[in-house]
Amino acid sequence: MRVLVTGHEGYIGAVMTGVLADAGHEVVGLDSGLYAGCDLGPAPAPVPVIGRDVRDVTADDLRGVDAVVHLAAISNDPIGQLNPDVTYAINHRASVRLAELARAAGASRFVFASSCSLYGAGAGEGLLDERADFLPVTAYGESKVLAERDIAPLATDDFSPTFMRNATVYGASPRLRGDVVVNNLTGLGFATGKVVLKSDGSPWRPLVHVRDVCRVAAGILAAPRDTIHNLAVNVGRSTENHRIREVAEIVHDAIPGSVLTIADGAGPDLRNYRVDCSLLEELLPDAVPRMTVADGVRELLDAFTAHGLTAAQLEGARYTRLARISELAGAGRLDDELRWRDA
């Protein structure tokens, strides 16, 4: 298929393009370029690019596209809280409009990168499956709820949306993020010798490797329509739900001589949930995630060693999304709606 990947220059997108190309698809990318140059190692193999903000997608951009893998978004809670209306404009309203344009253009598949964040404060005795209540605690999580709500009614016999409720992603990528929990704990542990918990470590979080997320997207594109039509699916492994302190202990064990500490003032995190991923295992057994957190930590340490990662890089504008946005805004390059002033 000819597949448009939005946000193809981001953390997941930089891996997604290669995975889909390896699966035999013709990949086209669409990205506004906010994170250009925020690389760890060689850039991914180039693909044809539409340089555009997802809010400004045109019908021509979708011409000849068979499927859309929609990743472009305000991608974490701190940025989402800077200007919640911008978060809703991008993650909700622009996503619905993109789905409408894709359907009108004749695309048959629309794979939406949703998030387990929509479960929010949903921790209880059991695992949460796809029928669980939504309890988002941030604009980011709420925006995913709204996008799913408004894209689902667009489904027709010829247009199949699928909602990937991704667990918290980790792992090495050409466009590294240092502000997701596994990457952050591992990066600071590597660079400083200190594995620092920034919460009390008690919350539960489902975790999934970035490459496994991309394999699931490829599996959805290859699956029979009836398997994935207008379906939401938790993306991860049921066995890969961890308390944050367990993740810290995995990192601590992987870095000889490291010290495990808790930051001053650390308290509980409102985001606290475990998810059931048995539906994914049932419907797409060949795409079930393979990596464990321990595997991912070892991979990250190899990448950080190869590239000499420093703490300043990890927490600076290169690998921390909020720092990058703040740097661009402070330099007058972005306006309050996160649009390029010089576009």
LINNOR-V258758 format. One record per run of one state. SS is the DSSP state (a for helix, b for strand, c for the rest). FROM is the first residue (numbers start at 1). TO is the last residue. If there is no record, write none. Layout:
SS,FROM,TO ; SS,FROM,TO
//
This chain:
c,1,1 ; b,2,6 ; c,7,12 ; a,13,22 ; c,23,25 ; b,26,31 ; c,32,47 ; b,48,51 ; c,52,53 ; a,54,56 ; c,57,58 ; a,59,62 ; c,63,66 ; b,67,70 ; c,71,76 ; a,77,82 ; c,83,83 ; a,84,105 ; c,106,108 ; b,109,115 ; a,116,119 ; c,120,127 ; b,128,128 ; c,129,138 ; a,139,152 ; c,153,155 ; b,156,156 ; c,157,158 ; b,159,166 ; c,167,167 ; b,168,170 ; c,171,180 ; a,181,192 ; c,193,193 ; b,194,197 ; c,198,203 ; b,204,209 ; a,210,222 ; c,223,224 ; a,225,228 ; c,229,230 ; b,231,235 ; c,236,237 ; a,238,240 ; b,241,243 ; a,244,254 ; c,255,258 ; b,259,262 ; c,263,274 ; b,275,275 ; c,276,277 ; a,278,283 ; c,284,284 ; a,285,287 ; c,288,292 ; a,293,307 ; c,308,310 ; a,311,315 ; c,316,320 ; a,321,330 ; c,331,333 ; b,334,334 ; c,335,339 ; b,340,340 ; c,341,343
//
